[in-house]
């Protein structure tokens, strides 16, 4: 299972579909965002994905965590959302 990476320019519906698909297949998804715009898009996508999954009678919880990510030899702090069935 790959990490779903979200940017400030990500389409929320596309990210939501990816989250729902990964949860259906692997029973768990991880979503990562760096920066306020990316976190905003990720949260909106998570809300949409929750609705998509609820239609399939899959109820999920989302747990936010901090994660250190190295980009261009610099350590950045990302927000990682872990999505799992309730």
N, C-alpha and C positions, 0 to 999 in steps of 0.2 A: 504494500500500500504506500503510495507516494503522498507527500505533503501537498495540500492544496494551497498554493501561494496566491495571495490577493494583493492587487495594487490599487491605487486610487482611481485608476482608469478601468478597472475590471467591471464587466457587466454583471449586475447582481443576479439576474435571472440565470445566466450561464453558470455562475459560481454556485448558486443554490441547487441547480440541477446536478452539478458535479458532486456536491456534498451529499445530496440524497442518493445518488447512484453508488457512491462509495459506501455509505452506511448500509444500503440494501445488500451490497455484495460482501463487505468485510465486517459488518456490524460495528464499525468504528471509523471515524474520519478525524483527520487533524488539519486545521486551517491556520495558516500563518499570515500575519500582516505586520508591516513596519510603517509607522507613521500614521498620523491622525486620519488622513483621507482613506488610506487602505483599511484601517480598523473600522471606519464608518461603513465602507462597502462590505466588509466581512460580516459585520453585525446585521446589516440589512439582508444579506444573503442567507445568514443563519436563520433569521426570522422566516424568510420565504421557504427555506428547506424544511423547517419544522412543520409548516403547513403541508408541503408536498408529502412528507413522510406520514403525517397524521392521517392523510387520505388513505394510506396503505395500512392503517392501524399500527404504525410504528411510532411510539412516543419516545422522544429523545431528551437528553439533558446536555448542556454545554458548560464545560468547565474551562475558564480562562487561566492561562499560565504565562509567566515570563519565559523567554528563551533568548539566549545569546547566539547571535548569528554573525559570522565573519564575512564581510563584503569588502573586497579590495584591501585586504589586510587590516581592516578596521572592524572592531567588535561593535555590533549594534544590538540594541534590545528590541526584540520582536514580541508581539502578543500572539500566543498560540492558543487556539480554541480546540479542545478535545470534545468531540461529539459522540455520544454513546447512547444506546437504548436505555430507557429508564427501568 
